[in-house]
Amino acid sequence: MPTMSDSRRRKIQSRQRKAKNESARLAKIAKKERNAKSAS
């Protein structure tokens, strides 16, 4: 089986990283909102 080219692998990894960052950011925002509700 041929190995994946470096540029292709980097592109896929960056897409996965972006998706992970996105979900982490949304989770953080949701947590902030929950904390703000309970604090006030």
mmCIF entry with sequence, helices, sheets and N, C-alpha, C, O atoms, coordinates in Angstrom:
data_MODEL
# 
_entry.id   MODEL 
# 
_entity.id                         1 
_entity.type                       polymer 
_entity.pdbx_number_of_molecules   1 
# 
_entity_poly.entity_id                      1 
_entity_poly.type                           'polypeptide(L)' 
_entity_poly.nstd_linkage                   no 
_entity_poly.nstd_monomer                   no 
_entity_poly.pdbx_seq_one_letter_code       MPTMSDSRRRKIQSRQRKAKNESARLAKIAKKERNAKSAS 
_entity_poly.pdbx_seq_one_letter_code_can   MPTMSDSRRRKIQSRQRKAKNESARLAKIAKKERNAKSAS 
_entity_poly.pdbx_strand_id                 A 
# 
loop_
_entity_poly_seq.entity_id 
_entity_poly_seq.num 
_entity_poly_seq.mon_id 
_entity_poly_seq.hetero 
1 1  MET n 
1 2  PRO n 
1 3  THR n 
1 4  MET n 
1 5  SER n 
1 6  ASP n 
1 7  SER n 
1 8  ARG n 
1 9  ARG n 
1 10 ARG n 
1 11 LYS n 
1 12 ILE n 
1 13 GLN n 
1 14 SER n 
1 15 ARG n 
1 16 GLN n 
1 17 ARG n 
1 18 LYS n 
1 19 ALA n 
1 20 LYS n 
1 21 ASN n 
1 22 GLU n 
1 23 SER n 
1 24 ALA n 
1 25 ARG n 
1 26 LEU n 
1 27 ALA n 
1 28 LYS n 
1 29 ILE n 
1 30 ALA n 
1 31 LYS n 
1 32 LYS n 
1 33 GLU n 
1 34 ARG n 
1 35 ASN n 
1 36 ALA n 
1 37 LYS n 
1 38 SER n 
1 39 ALA n 
1 40 SER n 
# 
_struct_asym.id          A 
_struct_asym.entity_id   1 
# 
_struct_conf.conf_type_id            HELX_P 
_struct_conf.id                      HELX_P1 
_struct_conf.pdbx_PDB_helix_id       AA1 
_struct_conf.beg_label_comp_id       ASP 
_struct_conf.beg_label_asym_id       A 
_struct_conf.beg_label_seq_id        6 
_struct_conf.pdbx_beg_PDB_ins_code   ? 
_struct_conf.end_label_comp_id       ALA 
_struct_conf.end_label_asym_id       A 
_struct_conf.end_label_seq_id        39 
_struct_conf.pdbx_end_PDB_ins_code   ? 
_struct_conf.beg_auth_comp_id        ASP 
_struct_conf.beg_auth_asym_id        A 
_struct_conf.beg_auth_seq_id         6 
_struct_conf.end_auth_comp_id        ALA 
_struct_conf.end_auth_asym_id        A 
_struct_conf.end_auth_seq_id         39 
_struct_conf.pdbx_PDB_helix_class    1 
_struct_conf.details                 ? 
_struct_conf.pdbx_PDB_helix_length   34 
# 
_struct_conf_type.id          HELX_P 
_struct_conf_type.criteria    ? 
_struct_conf_type.reference   ? 
# 
loop_
_atom_site.group_PDB 
_atom_site.id 
_atom_site.type_symbol 
_atom_site.label_atom_id 
_atom_site.label_alt_id 
_atom_site.label_comp_id 
_atom_site.label_asym_id 
_atom_site.label_entity_id 
_atom_site.label_seq_id 
_atom_site.pdbx_PDB_ins_code 
_atom_site.Cartn_x 
_atom_site.Cartn_y 
_atom_site.Cartn_z 
_atom_site.occupancy 
_atom_site.B_iso_or_equiv 
_atom_site.pdbx_formal_charge 
_atom_site.auth_seq_id 
_atom_site.auth_comp_id 
_atom_site.auth_asym_id 
_atom_site.auth_atom_id 
_atom_site.pdbx_PDB_model_num 
ATOM 1   N N  . MET A 1 1  ? 0.845   -1.200 0.000  1.00 0.00 ? 1  MET A N  1 
ATOM 2   C CA . MET A 1 1  ? 0.000   0.000  0.000  1.00 0.00 ? 1  MET A CA 1 
ATOM 3   C C  . MET A 1 1  ? 0.881   1.251  0.000  1.00 0.00 ? 1  MET A C  1 
ATOM 4   O O  . MET A 1 1  ? 1.793   1.357  0.820  1.00 0.00 ? 1  MET A O  1 
ATOM 5   N N  . PRO A 1 2  ? 0.627   2.186  -0.892 1.00 0.00 ? 2  PRO A N  1 
ATOM 6   C CA . PRO A 1 2  ? 1.465   3.395  -0.937 1.00 0.00 ? 2  PRO A CA 1 
ATOM 7   C C  . PRO A 1 2  ? 1.208   4.298  0.270  1.00 0.00 ? 2  PRO A C  1 
ATOM 8   O O  . PRO A 1 2  ? 0.089   4.387  0.775  1.00 0.00 ? 2  PRO A O  1 
ATOM 9   N N  . THR A 1 3  ? 2.253   4.951  0.708  1.00 0.00 ? 3  THR A N  1 
ATOM 10  C CA . THR A 1 3  ? 2.094   5.839  1.858  1.00 0.00 ? 3  THR A CA 1 
ATOM 11  C C  . THR A 1 3  ? 1.443   7.139  1.425  1.00 0.00 ? 3  THR A C  1 
ATOM 12  O O  . THR A 1 3  ? 1.555   7.550  0.270  1.00 0.00 ? 3  THR A O  1 
ATOM 13  N N  . MET A 1 4  ? 0.777   7.766  2.340  1.00 0.00 ? 4  MET A N  1 
ATOM 14  C CA . MET A 1 4  ? 0.087   9.023  2.031  1.00 0.00 ? 4  MET A CA 1 
ATOM 15  C C  . MET A 1 4  ? 1.116   10.142 1.883  1.00 0.00 ? 4  MET A C  1 
ATOM 16  O O  . MET A 1 4  ? 2.081   10.213 2.645  1.00 0.00 ? 4  MET A O  1 
ATOM 17  N N  . SER A 1 5  ? 0.904   11.007 0.904  1.00 0.00 ? 5  SER A N  1 
ATOM 18  C CA . SER A 1 5  ? 1.844   12.103 0.698  1.00 0.00 ? 5  SER A CA 1 
ATOM 19  C C  . SER A 1 5  ? 1.780   13.063 1.874  1.00 0.00 ? 5  SER A C  1 
ATOM 20  O O  . SER A 1 5  ? 0.748   13.183 2.535  1.00 0.00 ? 5  SER A O  1 
ATOM 21  N N  . ASP A 1 6  ? 2.870   13.735 2.127  1.00 0.00 ? 6  ASP A N  1 
ATOM 22  C CA . ASP A 1 6  ? 2.986   14.604 3.297  1.00 0.00 ? 6  ASP A CA 1 
ATOM 23  C C  . ASP A 1 6  ? 1.956   15.729 3.272  1.00 0.00 ? 6  ASP A C  1 
ATOM 24  O O  . ASP A 1 6  ? 1.316   16.015 4.284  1.00 0.00 ? 6  ASP A O  1 
ATOM 25  N N  . SER A 1 7  ? 1.797   16.370 2.106  1.00 0.00 ? 7  SER A N  1 
ATOM 26  C CA . SER A 1 7  ? 0.868   17.503 2.026  1.00 0.00 ? 7  SER A CA 1 
ATOM 27  C C  . SER A 1 7  ? -0.560  17.041 2.298  1.00 0.00 ? 7  SER A C  1 
ATOM 28  O O  . SER A 1 7  ? -1.334  17.724 2.969  1.00 0.00 ? 7  SER A O  1 
ATOM 29  N N  . ARG A 1 8  ? -0.895  15.854 1.757  1.00 0.00 ? 8  ARG A N  1 
ATOM 30  C CA . ARG A 1 8  ? -2.245  15.325 1.965  1.00 0.00 ? 8  ARG A CA 1 
ATOM 31  C C  . ARG A 1 8  ? -2.475  15.007 3.439  1.00 0.00 ? 8  ARG A C  1 
ATOM 32  O O  . ARG A 1 8  ? -3.529  15.305 4.001  1.00 0.00 ? 8  ARG A O  1 
ATOM 33  N N  . ARG A 1 9  ? -1.456  14.391 4.052  1.00 0.00 ? 9  ARG A N  1 
ATOM 34  C CA . ARG A 1 9  ? -1.566  14.043 5.469  1.00 0.00 ? 9  ARG A CA 1 
ATOM 35  C C  . ARG A 1 9  ? -1.714  15.307 6.324  1.00 0.00 ? 9  ARG A C  1 
ATOM 36  O O  . ARG A 1 9  ? -2.543  15.354 7.234  1.00 0.00 ? 9  ARG A O  1 
ATOM 37  N N  . ARG A 1 10 ? -0.906  16.325 6.024  1.00 0.00 ? 10 ARG A N  1 
ATOM 38  C CA . ARG A 1 10 ? -0.983  17.588 6.775  1.00 0.00 ? 10 ARG A CA 1 
ATOM 39  C C  . ARG A 1 10 ? -2.358  18.219 6.640  1.00 0.00 ? 10 ARG A C  1 
ATOM 40  O O  . ARG A 1 10 ? -2.911  18.738 7.609  1.00 0.00 ? 10 ARG A O  1 
ATOM 41  N N  . LYS A 1 11 ? -2.916  18.171 5.411  1.00 0.00 ? 11 LYS A N  1 
ATOM 42  C CA . LYS A 1 11 ? -4.224  18.772 5.170  1.00 0.00 ? 11 LYS A CA 1 
ATOM 43  C C  . LYS A 1 11 ? -5.277  18.074 6.025  1.00 0.00 ? 11 LYS A C  1 
ATOM 44  O O  . LYS A 1 11 ? -6.117  18.721 6.650  1.00 0.00 ? 11 LYS A O  1 
ATOM 45  N N  . ILE A 1 12 ? -5.218  16.741 6.040  1.00 0.00 ? 12 ILE A N  1 
ATOM 46  C CA . ILE A 1 12 ? -6.196  15.980 6.814  1.00 0.00 ? 12 ILE A CA 1 
ATOM 47  C C  . ILE A 1 12 ? -6.017  16.257 8.297  1.00 0.00 ? 12 ILE A C  1 
ATOM 48  O O  . ILE A 1 12 ? -6.997  16.445 9.019  1.00 0.00 ? 12 ILE A O  1 
ATOM 49  N N  . GLN A 1 13 ? -4.767  16.282 8.757  1.00 0.00 ? 13 GLN A N  1 
ATOM 50  C CA . GLN A 1 13 ? -4.522  16.529 10.182 1.00 0.00 ? 13 GLN A CA 1 
ATOM 51  C C  . GLN A 1 13 ? -5.005  17.906 10.589 1.00 0.00 ? 13 GLN A C  1 
ATOM 52  O O  . GLN A 1 13 ? -5.572  18.068 11.669 1.00 0.00 ? 13 GLN A O  1 
ATOM 53  N N  . SER A 1 14 ? -4.788  18.912 9.731  1.00 0.00 ? 14 SER A N  1 
ATOM 54  C CA . SER A 1 14 ? -5.216  20.267 10.083 1.00 0.00 ? 14 SER A CA 1 
ATOM 55  C C  . SER A 1 14 ? -6.733  20.326 10.143 1.00 0.00 ? 14 SER A C  1 
ATOM 56  O O  . SER A 1 14 ? -7.297  21.020 10.989 1.00 0.00 ? 14 SER A O  1 
ATOM 57  N N  . ARG A 1 15 ? -7.402  19.596 9.240  1.00 0.00 ? 15 ARG A N  1 
ATOM 58  C CA . ARG A 1 15 ? -8.860  19.587 9.269  1.00 0.00 ? 15 ARG A CA 1 
ATOM 59  C C  . ARG A 1 15 ? -9.362  18.952 10.562 1.00 0.00 ? 15 ARG A C  1 
ATOM 60  O O  . ARG A 1 15 ? -10.306 19.447 11.176 1.00 0.00 ? 15 ARG A O  1 
ATOM 61  N N  . GLN A 1 16 ? -8.722  17.846 10.976 1.00 0.00 ? 16 GLN A N  1 
ATOM 62  C CA . GLN A 1 16 ? -9.121  17.197 12.220 1.00 0.00 ? 16 GLN A CA 1 
ATOM 63  C C  . GLN A 1 16 ? -8.865  18.120 13.409 1.00 0.00 ? 16 GLN A C  1 
ATOM 64  O O  . GLN A 1 16 ? -9.679  18.205 14.328 1.00 0.00 ? 16 GLN A O  1 
ATOM 65  N N  . ARG A 1 17 ? -7.701  18.822 13.380 1.00 0.00 ? 17 ARG A N  1 
ATOM 66  C CA . ARG A 1 17 ? -7.365  19.717 14.482 1.00 0.00 ? 17 ARG A CA 1 
ATOM 67  C C  . ARG A 1 17 ? -8.379  20.852 14.569 1.00 0.00 ? 17 ARG A C  1 
ATOM 68  O O  . ARG A 1 17 ? -8.803  21.229 15.661 1.00 0.00 ? 17 ARG A O  1 
ATOM 69  N N  . LYS A 1 18 ? -8.770  21.403 13.404 1.00 0.00 ? 18 LYS A N  1 
ATOM 70  C CA . LYS A 1 18 ? -9.753  22.479 13.393 1.00 0.00 ? 18 LYS A CA 1 
ATOM 71  C C  . LYS A 1 18 ? -11.074 22.007 13.978 1.00 0.00 ? 18 LYS A C  1 
ATOM 72  O O  . LYS A 1 18 ? -11.705 22.727 14.752 1.00 0.00 ? 18 LYS A O  1 
ATOM 73  N N  . ALA A 1 19 ? -11.496 20.796 13.611 1.00 0.00 ? 19 ALA A N  1 
ATOM 74  C CA . ALA A 1 19 ? -12.752 20.258 14.128 1.00 0.00 ? 19 ALA A CA 1 
ATOM 75  C C  . ALA A 1 19 ? -12.669 20.094 15.646 1.00 0.00 ? 19 ALA A C  1 
ATOM 76  O O  . ALA A 1 19 ? -13.624 20.380 16.368 1.00 0.00 ? 19 ALA A O  1 
ATOM 77  N N  . LYS A 1 20 ? -11.507 19.626 16.116 1.00 0.00 ? 20 LYS A N  1 
ATOM 78  C CA . LYS A 1 20 ? -11.323 19.426 17.550 1.00 0.00 ? 20 LYS A CA 1 
ATOM 79  C C  . LYS A 1 20 ? -11.344 20.768 18.283 1.00 0.00 ? 20 LYS A C  1 
ATOM 80  O O  . LYS A 1 20 ? -11.978 20.908 19.329 1.00 0.00 ? 20 LYS A O  1 
ATOM 81  N N  . ASN A 1 21 ? -10.628 21.769 17.708 1.00 0.00 ? 21 ASN A N  1 
ATOM 82  C CA . ASN A 1 21 ? -10.607 23.091 18.326 1.00 0.00 ? 21 ASN A CA 1 
ATOM 83  C C  . ASN A 1 21 ? -12.009 23.675 18.391 1.00 0.00 ? 21 ASN A C  1 
ATOM 84  O O  . ASN A 1 21 ? -12.401 24.263 19.398 1.00 0.00 ? 21 ASN A O  1 
ATOM 85  N N  . GLU A 1 22 ? -12.759 23.509 17.311 1.00 0.00 ? 22 GLU A N  1 
ATOM 86  C CA . GLU A 1 22 ? -14.118 24.031 17.239 1.00 0.00 ? 22 GLU A CA 1 
ATOM 87  C C  . GLU A 1 22 ? -14.979 23.456 18.362 1.00 0.00 ? 22 GLU A C  1 
ATOM 88  O O  . GLU A 1 22 ? -15.663 24.193 19.071 1.00 0.00 ? 22 GLU A O  1 
ATOM 89  N N  . SER A 1 23 ? -14.937 22.116 18.517 1.00 0.00 ? 23 SER A N  1 
ATOM 90  C CA . SER A 1 23 ? -15.766 21.493 19.543 1.00 0.00 ? 23 SER A CA 1 
ATOM 91  C C  . SER A 1 23 ? -15.305 21.911 20.935 1.00 0.00 ? 23 SER A C  1 
ATOM 92  O O  . SER A 1 23 ? -16.128 22.097 21.831 1.00 0.00 ? 23 SER A O  1 
ATOM 93  N N  . ALA A 1 24 ? -13.989 22.061 21.122 1.00 0.00 ? 24 ALA A N  1 
ATOM 94  C CA . ALA A 1 24 ? -13.482 22.489 22.421 1.00 0.00 ? 24 ALA A CA 1 
ATOM 95  C C  . ALA A 1 24 ? -13.952 23.902 22.738 1.00 0.00 ? 24 ALA A C  1 
ATOM 96  O O  . ALA A 1 24 ? -14.330 24.201 23.870 1.00 0.00 ? 24 ALA A O  1 
ATOM 97  N N  . ARG A 1 25 ? -13.925 24.787 21.708 1.00 0.00 ? 25 ARG A N  1 
ATOM 98  C CA . ARG A 1 25 ? -14.349 26.159 21.917 1.00 0.00 ? 25 ARG A CA 1 
ATOM 99  C C  . ARG A 1 25 ? -15.829 26.222 22.270 1.00 0.00 ? 25 ARG A C  1 
ATOM 100 O O  . ARG A 1 25 ? -16.226 26.956 23.176 1.00 0.00 ? 25 ARG A O  1 
ATOM 101 N N  . LEU A 1 26 ? -16.646 25.451 21.553 1.00 0.00 ? 26 LEU A N  1 
ATOM 102 C CA . LEU A 1 26 ? -18.082 25.443 21.834 1.00 0.00 ? 26 LEU A CA 1 
ATOM 103 C C  . LEU A 1 26 ? -18.344 24.917 23.250 1.00 0.00 ? 26 LEU A C  1 
ATOM 104 O O  . LEU A 1 26 ? -19.196 25.444 23.964 1.00 0.00 ? 26 LEU A O  1 
ATOM 105 N N  . ALA A 1 27 ? -17.615 23.889 23.644 1.00 0.00 ? 27 ALA A N  1 
ATOM 106 C CA . ALA A 1 27 ? -17.791 23.338 24.985 1.00 0.00 ? 27 ALA A CA 1 
ATOM 107 C C  . ALA A 1 27 ? -17.422 24.375 26.030 1.00 0.00 ? 27 ALA A C  1 
ATOM 108 O O  . ALA A 1 27 ? -18.091 24.490 27.057 1.00 0.00 ? 27 ALA A O  1 
ATOM 109 N N  . LYS A 1 28 ? -16.358 25.133 25.775 1.00 0.00 ? 28 LYS A N  1 
ATOM 110 C CA . LYS A 1 28 ? -15.911 26.155 26.715 1.00 0.00 ? 28 LYS A CA 1 
ATOM 111 C C  . LYS A 1 28 ? -16.956 27.256 26.848 1.00 0.00 ? 28 LYS A C  1 
ATOM 112 O O  . LYS A 1 28 ? -17.256 27.709 27.953 1.00 0.00 ? 28 LYS A O  1 
ATOM 113 N N  . ILE A 1 29 ? -17.512 27.684 25.707 1.00 0.00 ? 29 ILE A N  1 
ATOM 114 C CA . ILE A 1 29 ? -18.537 28.735 25.732 1.00 0.00 ? 29 ILE A CA 1 
ATOM 115 C C  . ILE A 1 29 ? -19.766 28.246 26.503 1.00 0.00 ? 29 ILE A C  1 
ATOM 116 O O  . ILE A 1 29 ? -20.319 28.974 27.327 1.00 0.00 ? 29 ILE A O  1 
ATOM 117 N N  . ALA A 1 30 ? -20.182 27.021 26.232 1.00 0.00 ? 30 ALA A N  1 
ATOM 118 C CA . ALA A 1 30 ? -21.354 26.465 26.915 1.00 0.00 ? 30 ALA A CA 1 
ATOM 119 C C  . ALA A 1 30 ? -21.106 26.414 28.424 1.00 0.00 ? 30 ALA A C  1 
ATOM 120 O O  . ALA A 1 30 ? -21.999 26.709 29.217 1.00 0.00 ? 30 ALA A O  1 
ATOM 121 N N  . LYS A 1 31 ? -19.894 26.041 28.806 1.00 0.00 ? 31 LYS A N  1 
ATOM 122 C CA . LYS A 1 31 ? -19.559 25.969 30.227 1.00 0.00 ? 31 LYS A CA 1 
ATOM 123 C C  . LYS A 1 31 ? -19.604 27.356 30.853 1.00 0.00 ? 31 LYS A C  1 
ATOM 124 O O  . LYS A 1 31 ? -20.130 27.533 31.951 1.00 0.00 ? 31 LYS A O  1 
ATOM 125 N N  . LYS A 1 32 ? -19.045 28.343 30.144 1.00 0.00 ? 32 LYS A N  1 
ATOM 126 C CA . LYS A 1 32 ? -19.075 29.719 30.652 1.00 0.00 ? 32 LYS A CA 1 
ATOM 127 C C  . LYS A 1 32 ? -20.507 30.180 30.885 1.00 0.00 ? 32 LYS A C  1 
ATOM 128 O O  . LYS A 1 32 ? -20.815 30.800 31.903 1.00 0.00 ? 32 LYS A O  1 
ATOM 129 N N  . GLU A 1 33 ? -21.386 29.867 29.918 1.00 0.00 ? 33 GLU A N  1 
ATOM 130 C CA . GLU A 1 33 ? -22.781 30.291 30.051 1.00 0.00 ? 33 GLU A CA 1 
ATOM 131 C C  . GLU A 1 33 ? -23.435 29.619 31.250 1.00 0.00 ? 33 GLU A C  1 
ATOM 132 O O  . GLU A 1 33 ? -24.184 30.262 31.985 1.00 0.00 ? 33 GLU A O  1 
ATOM 133 N N  . ARG A 1 34 ? -23.162 28.333 31.457 1.00 0.00 ? 34 ARG A N  1 
ATOM 134 C CA . ARG A 1 34 ? -23.736 27.635 32.604 1.00 0.00 ? 34 ARG A CA 1 
ATOM 135 C C  . ARG A 1 34 ? -23.237 28.263 33.906 1.00 0.00 ? 34 ARG A C  1 
ATOM 136 O O  . ARG A 1 34 ? -24.002 28.470 34.847 1.00 0.00 ? 34 ARG A O  1 
ATOM 137 N N  . ASN A 1 35 ? -21.933 28.563 33.936 1.00 0.00 ? 35 ASN A N  1 
ATOM 138 C CA . ASN A 1 35 ? -21.367 29.159 35.152 1.00 0.00 ? 35 ASN A CA 1 
ATOM 139 C C  . ASN A 1 35 ? -21.969 30.531 35.403 1.00 0.00 ? 35 ASN A C  1 
ATOM 140 O O  . ASN A 1 35 ? -22.251 30.880 36.549 1.00 0.00 ? 35 ASN A O  1 
ATOM 141 N N  . ALA A 1 36 ? -22.169 31.315 34.350 1.00 0.00 ? 36 ALA A N  1 
ATOM 142 C CA . ALA A 1 36 ? -22.715 32.650 34.506 1.00 0.00 ? 36 ALA A CA 1 
ATOM 143 C C  . ALA A 1 36 ? -24.149 32.560 35.047 1.00 0.00 ? 36 ALA A C  1 
ATOM 144 O O  . ALA A 1 36 ? -24.549 33.356 35.897 1.00 0.00 ? 36 ALA A O  1 
ATOM 145 N N  . LYS A 1 37 ? -24.911 31.591 34.551 1.00 0.00 ? 37 LYS A N  1 
ATOM 146 C CA . LYS A 1 37 ? -26.291 31.436 35.021 1.00 0.00 ? 37 LYS A CA 1 
ATOM 147 C C  . LYS A 1 37 ? -26.321 31.079 36.504 1.00 0.00 ? 37 LYS A C  1 
ATOM 148 O O  . LYS A 1 37 ? -27.107 31.643 37.265 1.00 0.00 ? 37 LYS A O  1 
ATOM 149 N N  . SER A 1 38 ? -25.471 30.149 36.911 1.00 0.00 ? 38 SER A N  1 
ATOM 150 C CA . SER A 1 38 ? -25.511 29.709 38.303 1.00 0.00 ? 38 SER A CA 1 
ATOM 151 C C  . SER A 1 38 ? -24.963 30.794 39.239 1.00 0.00 ? 38 SER A C  1 
ATOM 152 O O  . SER A 1 38 ? -25.366 30.868 40.400 1.00 0.00 ? 38 SER A O  1 
ATOM 153 N N  . ALA A 1 39 ? -24.059 31.626 38.747 1.00 0.00 ? 39 ALA A N  1 
ATOM 154 C CA . ALA A 1 39 ? -23.445 32.638 39.612 1.00 0.00 ? 39 ALA A CA 1 
ATOM 155 C C  . ALA A 1 39 ? -24.416 33.768 39.906 1.00 0.00 ? 39 ALA A C  1 
ATOM 156 O O  . ALA A 1 39 ? -24.489 34.244 41.039 1.00 0.00 ? 39 ALA A O  1 
ATOM 157 N N  . SER A 1 40 ? -25.177 34.209 38.879 1.00 0.00 ? 40 SER A N  1 
ATOM 158 C CA . SER A 1 40 ? -26.061 35.358 39.094 1.00 0.00 ? 40 SER A CA 1 
ATOM 159 C C  . SER A 1 40 ? -27.306 34.979 39.879 1.00 0.00 ? 40 SER A C  1 
ATOM 160 O O  . SER A 1 40 ? -28.152 35.833 40.144 1.00 0.00 ? 40 SER A O  1 
# 
